[in-house]
Amino acid sequence: MNLMEEHSMQINYDLGAGIFRMDDIDKKIITLIQEDPGMTHSNIAKVIKKSQPTVGKRIKKLRDSGILKIQSGINFKNADISLVVVHLITKNPQNLFEMVKRCPFMLNAFNLSGEYNISIFLASSDIRQLNDVVNNHFRANSEVQKVSMDIITNIAQDFILPMDIYSKAFILPLESRSETYCEYCKKAIMN
């Protein structure tokens, strides 16, 4: 019996408009796609012993629900790009989520349940610039009560995140990067 057969349970996701129920077939399909994103519907069908149209419908359902995304990006395990994670205690996490959407250095943010209530991944070709961005976005922000910045020095497995590698945050010298940033990034660059 393989791993896909051993774990027979249903996973439910609340998608706002209702609960999406992911069964064993969905989990098998997702597992195969994660192992080989280029695997054809026909090959998936052979492995899970279902018809190709069934697999196609399942994949469409998973994609339409937002559960399955196939996304290209930078593999930080192999890239020469500085990656940091910033942990924060803030009065208003939603304001920082909005900032993440505007700042070219910020890749994603997460609400947490522990000591810190938000974590944010940031990336740049220059670690000094990330420190400046953290100082101006978070340490100078009156809504942020505590900041911890950790430089990620090693990654165990492939870690792929989408990133605009043509952004001026990555291709211009540090002193020239003031044209396309949010208000906080402009402060960081101009100081």
N, C-alpha and C positions, 0 to 999 in steps of 0.2 A: 504494500500500500504506500503510495507516495504522499507528500505533504499536502497536495491539493485535495486528496481523498480523506485524509485524517481529520481535517478541521471542517466539520459539517455544521455550520451555524449561519443564521441569517443576520445580516447587518443592516440596520435601519438608519437613514440619514434624513434629518428634518431639513427640507429645502424651502421652508417658508410656506409654499402653497400646499404642502403635504409631505408625507413621508415617502422617501424612495427606498424600496426594499431591494437589497442586493443579496441574491441567493448564491448557491455554490457555483452555478454555471457562470454568473457574472464574475465571481472571484477568480475562477479558473481563467477566464478570458483576460482579465486585468493582469494576472500573474504572467501569462504568456506574453502579453504585449510589453510588460515591463522588462521581461527577459530579452525580448527581441521586438523592438518597435516596428520593424519592417516586415514582420510576419504577416503573410496574407490571410484573408478570411478563410480561404480554402484550407490552408495548413492548420489554422486554429481549429477549424471544424474537424479535421482528421484527428487531432490530438484529443479533443474533448468528446469525440464521437457524437457530434451533432451536425446538422446540415449547414451548408455555407449560408443560405438565406437566414437561418436562425442566428448564426453568429453575426451576420451583418446587422440584423434588427437589434440584437443585444448591444452591439458596439454603438449603434446610433442612439439607442436609449441611454446608454451610459454617458455618451458625449453630450446629448441634449440636456441631461440632468445636471451636467457640470461635474459629475463624479470622475469621469475619465478625461484627462487632457494629455495630449501628446505635444510636448513643448521642446523646442530647441533652446540651447543656451550655452553659456561658457562653463566648461568643467573646471571648477576652481581647484580641483586636485592637481591638475596639470598646467594651469595658467599662471603666468607671472604677473598676477594682479593681487594687490593687498586686499584682504577681506577681514573685516572686524565685525564683532557683535557688540552692541551697546545695550546694556540693561538699565532700565529707568524705573524710578518711582515718580509718577506724575499724577496731578490732580485730574487731568482730562486726557485720557488716552486717545480719544477720538480726534482731538486737535493734532496729535502727533501722527495719527494715521493719515490725515489729510496732508501733512507736511511730506510724508513718505511718497505720496502720489506726485508731488511737485519737484522733489529734489532728485537730480540725476545721480547722486552718489548712493541713494538709499534703494535697496533691492526689494525689501519686504519687511513687514512688522508683524508682531505676534502679541496678543494679550496673554498674560501669564497669571497663574493663581498663587504663586509663591511670594517671596519677599519683594521682588520687583514685579510691577504690573504690566510692563511692556519690554519687548526685546526687538531690536532692529538690526538687520544686516546692512552693512555699508561696504562699498568697494571703490577702489581707485588705483591708478597706476602709481600713486605717490602717497605713502603712509602719512607724511606730514600734512597733506591736504585733508586727509580723514580726521586727523587730530583737530585741525582748524574748524572743520565742519561740525564736529562734536562739540567743541567749545562754544561755537556761535549758535548752533541749533538747540543744544540741550543745557550746557552748563550756564549759559547766560539767560536761560528761559526761566522766568519766575514760577511757572507752573510745574517745573521739574524739581523735585526735592532731592533726588539722589541719582548719580550717574556712575556707571562702571563700564569701562571700555576694554575689551579683550581683543588682542590681535590673534587671529587664527593662524597657528604656525604649522599645522599638519592636519591633513584630512584623510581618514581611514578608507573611505570608499568614494567613488565618483560622486561629485556634488555639483549638480548642474542647475544654474539659474539663468533666466533670460537677462540680457544686459545690452544696452546700446553701446557697442564698442566704438562707434563713430561719434559718440558724444564728446564734446570738448573737454569733459571731465577726464578723458582718457588719452586724447591725442595732442593737446596743447601743453606747452610748458606751464608750470604752476602759476607764474605771474600773469599769464594771458587768458585765464579761464573765467572771465567775468561776464561774458555776454549773454549766456542763456540759462541763468540759474534762478532759483527762487530767492526771495529777499534775504534769507539767512545765508545762503551760499555766497551771495554778493558781498555781504559783510565779511565773511571768512576770507575771501580772496582779496578784498581791498585792504584789509588790516595788515 
